[in-house]
Amino acid sequence: MPSRLIVVKVGTSGITTERGELDEHEMQNLVCQIAQATKQGDKMVLVTSGAVAAGVAELGITLKPNDIVFQQIAAATGQSVLMAKYRKLFAMYDLKVAQILLTAEDLSNREAYVHICDVLTLLLKNGVVPIINENDVTSVAELRLNEGYKVNFSDNDILSVLVAGAIGADFVIILSDVEGLYTKDPSEPDAELIRTVDSITEELKNSLRGKSKRGRGGIQSKIKAAEIATNCGIPVVISNSRKENVIIDVISGKEVGTFFKPQKKMTAMKRWIAYGAAVKGVIQVNRGAKEAILKGSSLLAVGVTNVVGVFNVGDVVSLEEEENRQEFARGNPNFNSNQLDQIKGLQITEVLEKLGADKPKEVIEHKNIHFIGE
């Protein structure tokens, strides 16, 4: 069997006890399976939660879920504890690990995004297991939210599939505290496990409820993650982290948990525009410009009616029709918000006269536009 690139995400509940302390037995089970898959030839990336819980246990203080600074000091303390455990456990199988902490901004900057992909690729090439977590200590900076700003992820469920999309993974396994997706609340006696999801519909998303006991993500977050991955052409399985040999069973093709079928693949650039980057602002366009874009044209300044937020060249922005303010696409602009505000509504000749002949003719080239729902 050819080598596959697999991203495994484990939540806080999968590696902690009911008391909130790290569960070394469950961590060892997880590491043993990743090591076995690695020895079989697969390349494995682990996205792990648990730093805050580990920090709370280490500090011996009571959890304050609504205190951001408290959570940050817990994460800062717990991250080293968590990595020390992983390093010790992986060393038992002669495997080295690397810690990678990411924020929304790391993935939103195209240059940084590509560099992260290069680093992960080289680590895997050298037989190192990357262990990824959100950088909780600095990620609060992403909550400054200027007008028009939309974050790209808010928990490790979403982060895991963004990483999978970035590196072109073949598979994502999201390990939870439930067996998978059910027809109704799994605590109800007549709830049935859904084995396969062909496509994630609005009806399915609207029917979901529930939140993890000790983590931030709930079933809605996991379905959103599955939607992102499958829209990028990557299959996903959601299953119970404490099920014996769950990872080995999944990658062996056994029926485990809920399997989400992949949709058509996107190009690497489209994956980044659609999901990888935070949206830094909004460009509103007239109806004629929207219709032209939908038919395959680039966005020109003459079609721009308003600019919302502050963004730079190369950031990702939303495209909205001015009349209904509904987002219909996202794109990667050739002008910053200040420049675009100066040239909105102008013809190409007027744009070049105002900003210089060396400037691009297109506000956003069609190849750098992703349609919502595409």
Salt bridges, closest charged atoms under 4 A:
GLU18 OE1 - ARG214 NH1 3.57
GLU21 OE2 - ARG19 NH2 3.54
ASP23 OD2 - ARG242 NH1 3.37
GLU24 OE1 - LYS85 NZ 2.90
GLU24 OE2 - LYS88 NZ 3.09
GLU26 OE2 - ARG242 NH1 3.56
ASP42 OD2 - ARG4 NH2 2.83
GLU105 OE2 - LYS280 NZ 3.07
GLU134 OE1 - ARG216 NH2 2.70
ASP136 OD1 - ARG216 NH2 3.40
GLU142 OE1 - ARG144 NH1 3.64
ASP157 OD1 - LYS9 NZ 2.81
ASP157 OD2 - LYS222 NZ 3.16
GLU188 OE1 - LYS184 NZ 3.98
ASP190 OD2 - LYS184 NZ 2.94
ASP198 OD1 - LYS261 NZ 2.88
GLU202 OE2 - LYS205 NZ 2.81
GLU227 OE2 - LYS205 NZ 3.02
GLU227 OE1 - LYS224 NZ 3.73
ASP249 OD1 - LYS254 NZ 3.53
GLU255 OE1 - ARG195 NE 3.75
ASP315 OD1 - LYS280 NZ 3.95
GLU320 OE1 - ARG325 NE 2.78
GLU321 OE2 - ARG287 NE 3.43
GLU321 OE1 - LYS290 NZ 3.36
GLU323 OE1 - ARG287 NH2 2.59
GLU327 OE1 - LYS150 NZ 3.45
GLU327 OE2 - ARG330 NE 2.75
ASP341 OD1 - LYS344 NZ 2.98
GLU365 OE1 - LYS367 NZ 3.98
GLU374 OE1 - HIS370 ND1 2.89
